[in-house]
């Protein structure tokens, strides 16, 4: 399971490396005031970027257990670990909801 954590860190680094270029190409590509040949050039450059450099390629994982299922993005913890931490009063401001 450790290799998944290393793989995710590499994907994060790739994402941050190409994020600005991707946004620039995307803004040029979606700008309708520019001529079509410039927009198509931007599209071709965007296709040439590394496929793993997009945010979608990154798998959200639990910070503690490295579990990839049911991870809450706000806490970056799986629901099981979050529930355990809340029940032991390690997380402030969260209480059990009553129906």
N, C-alpha and C positions, 0 to 999 in steps of 0.2 A: 504494500500500500504506500510505501514511502516514495516510490517512483512516480506515483500520481501527483503527489505534492510538488515534486521537482518539475514534472511536466507542466503543471499549472503555473508555476513561477516563471518558467520559460515563456509560456503563452502570454502572461501578464507583461513581461518585458517586451515581447514582440508587439503587443497591442500599444504600449506606451511609445514605442519607437516609431511606429507608423501612423499613429493617431492623427497627428497634424497634417501629414500628407493626404491621408484619406479624407479628412474634412475639407481640405482645399480642393481636391479633385471633385468631391461631391458637390461643393458649392458652385464650382464652375459648370459642372454637368447639369445641375438643376436650374441654372440661370438662363431664362428664356430670352433675355435681351442679347445674349452673345450669339454669334453665328453658329450654325450647326457643325461646321468642320472643327471649330475649337472645342465645342462640347463633346464631339465624338473622340477627339484626341484625349480629352480628360478621361473619358470612359475607358479608352484603351489603356491609359496609364494606370487607372484604378484596377483594371483586370490583372495587370502585371504584378500588382502588389501581392505579397505573401498571403495565402488564403487563411493561414492560422493567425494573422495579425488582426483579425476582426474580433469584436467583443463577443460575438456569438460562439466562438470556438472555446472560450474559457468556461470551464465547468465550475459552478459554485460549490465549494466544499466547506465542510465544518472545520472551524479553526482548531478544535480540540481533537476530534476523532478522525478527521479527514474523510468523513462519510459524505458521499455525493447525493444522498437522497434527503428530501424534505429539509432543505437548508433555508432558514429565514434570512433574507439578504440584509435586513437592518442590523441584526446581531452577528451575522456570519457564523451561526451555530445551528446544529440540527435541532429539531423540535424536542428530541429526547433529552439532549444535554441541557437545552434551555429550560425545559421543565424541571430538571433536577436542580439546576442552579437557582431557579426562582423558588422552589420549595425549600431550599436551604438558606434563603434570604441573601444570596450573593448578588442579586440584581435588584437595584433600588427602583421604586416607582412602578413596579408591576405587581398587580394583584389578581387573584382569581375572579373571573367574572361570574356573576350569579344570574340565572335566568328568571 
